[in-house]
Amino acid sequence: MHSRTTISPELREWILATTRAGHGIPDVLKLMKDNGYDPRQSRSIVAEVLKLPLAALHASTDKTTPAGLRTRHPEPPSVTIDGHVLDVTLIVDTPTLRVLDGILTEQECTDLIALARPRLQRALTVDTDGKHQVDQRRTSEGMFFTLNELPLISRIEQRLAGLLGVPMNHGEGLQILHYLPGQEYEPHYDWFDPEQAGYGAVTAIGGQRIASVVMYLNTPEQGGGTAFPEIGLTVTARRGTAVYFAYEGGDRSSLHAGLPVLRGEKWIATKWLRERPFRTQRQA
Ligand SMILES: O=C(O)CCC(=O)C(=O)O
């Protein structure tokens, strides 16, 4: 039977203060190990204090795609890319996930919305035969920019490539999605299931998807977070922030959903990365 560990108030306060100061969970676990805590016990303690499911803190494995490429996972407290500074405010090992504050500036968010608005259409999903279809699970409207379409798009693509260590041409075109109250994207994986009939077609160019970056272009008045039900985590949608998650090898803990917007609206920009260069404008 699992017995709950007694956590001293001092240790609890130290864990909270250390993570609030911007240190990631791996740093906290390492410091605890250096101070004589058993790693397994440390994970239980940290999970309990931070109210995270224990599965989220399991040691990460080095997941490498058959093509040998993997994304570089941004490390806290902050990363500077070409003079642009962003903060890594949450780090989860399973799935590999980071919350990145300040990935886009206010102006970039405003400009992306203005550019996308006249081009919105009902968002599609990819069915099991690899065809694009209207799907009740995804009720938002969206559009795609082509790779390098505008200086603003190139700048963001270069920033993501620099941040994650994946060449720009492995990225699908940036997708913008717009949700109104009640609209959502039900739980799904972004990687393609090799068991499905359409797998060959959707991976013929670029291969499998290996990671996603969902960037929030505004802050919905209520609702609209991104939920990761397998680990009990919901990332709050906040303008200029992003959630990055990698799923090399088809990680089932990367199941995620765009929660219904309850009040206001929600705009996001999503970048999907492939294991090889992706040269078509057909998008999922
Ligand atoms: O709207 C969100 O928060 C998530 C979007 C998403 O899951 C996707 O575009 O694949």
The ligand as an SDF file (V2000), in Angstrom:
LIG
                    3D

 10  9  0  0  0  0  0  0  0  0999 V2000
   -6.6140   25.1760  -28.6150 O   0  0  0  0  0  0  0  0  0  0  0  0
   -5.7610   24.6130  -27.9500 C   0  0  0  0  0  0  0  0  0  0  0  0
   -5.4830   24.9900  -26.8080 O   0  0  0  0  0  0  0  0  0  0  0  0
   -5.0670   23.3860  -28.4680 C   0  0  0  0  0  0  0  0  0  0  0  0
   -5.0200   23.3300  -29.9700 C   0  0  0  0  0  0  0  0  0  0  0  0
   -4.6320   21.9850  -30.4630 C   0  0  0  0  0  0  0  0  0  0  0  0
   -4.6940   21.0420  -29.7610 O   0  0  0  0  0  0  0  0  0  0  0  0
   -4.1590   21.7910  -31.8310 C   0  0  0  0  0  0  0  0  0  0  0  0
   -4.2620   22.7200  -32.6550 O   0  0  0  0  0  0  0  0  0  0  0  0
   -3.6620   20.6730  -32.1090 O   0  0  0  0  0  0  0  0  0  0  0  0
  1  2  2  0
  2  3  1  0
  2  4  1  0
  4  5  1  0
  5  6  1  0
  6  7  2  0
  6  8  1  0
  8  9  2  0
  8 10  1  0
M  END
$$$$
